[in-house]
């Protein structure tokens, strides 16, 4: 009960600080329905036929019968439509027609399905300087990335659409500063996600392998600590939805078809609020929440909260700095059943 209660002021602080910063910065929003954006998404000088918009005919002082207009074969605007539908019942004066598909690209720029900002097992470059359970300062280093290999879709680097295959990998190492820079453990993950995106929706399926290793230095200092060979080969299915240009919600399920120590099922849910376009030097505020629930610890899992400042480049790469808070079963899987409360500073680079 004490552990649950002591988390409450942290969440209150996270929410309060988030409300102060989320409206700051110079991030550029994505105009999902704007024709201007379409010219950046395709390599041709003009917007392709299937994304071209057709404006309804209008007459001063009258209104368009939208159904009658759409039923006509000629929608160029030259044909007259009946002007009977009240103006406030017309939801849009643009219509998108069907047409040819996007293009194949090898080694494209940008990710269709962005990395979860507060996901502690996600592939990225990063570092954490954190206190764990009040026992002193630890360093966690993340050396990894998710890189696009092949896309059948749009050519823009920021929020591209279409079908994409990626490759990912990350090594996560923990070092204990107070114990003469002792290397405690390391986790290694690699996988191949396949994602599809259209509009505000993103879906991901894929495979990853993860294994955990206690280091020899730690075992020499802790000879009685039980050594476990935690590993998983997992199929995953995830879906994300952009509520606004800046706000994303997501959920993911993973099933381990080959496991050692771990159990098959895991679930993730989360919220990311971050700039979605180039921010310039000033940057913009971000916050992220992630819940990760694992069967081997009876779905106790962990909650992660991050809050700080982010900078996004022209190609969508994001650098973040801020406060990192973690509460739950350890995210170093050599200690998978140990409770940890982490608080400190983080620096993350997603590309």
Helices and strands as residue ranges (DSSP letters): H 2-21, H 35-41, G 49-51, E 53-55, H 66-71, G 87-89, E 94-96, E 103-106, E 125-132, E 137-153, E 162-176, G 177-179, E 182-198, E 201-214, H 216-221, E 231-242, E 247-260, E 265-273, E 284-294, G 295-297, E 302-312, E 318-329, G 333-335, E 339-350
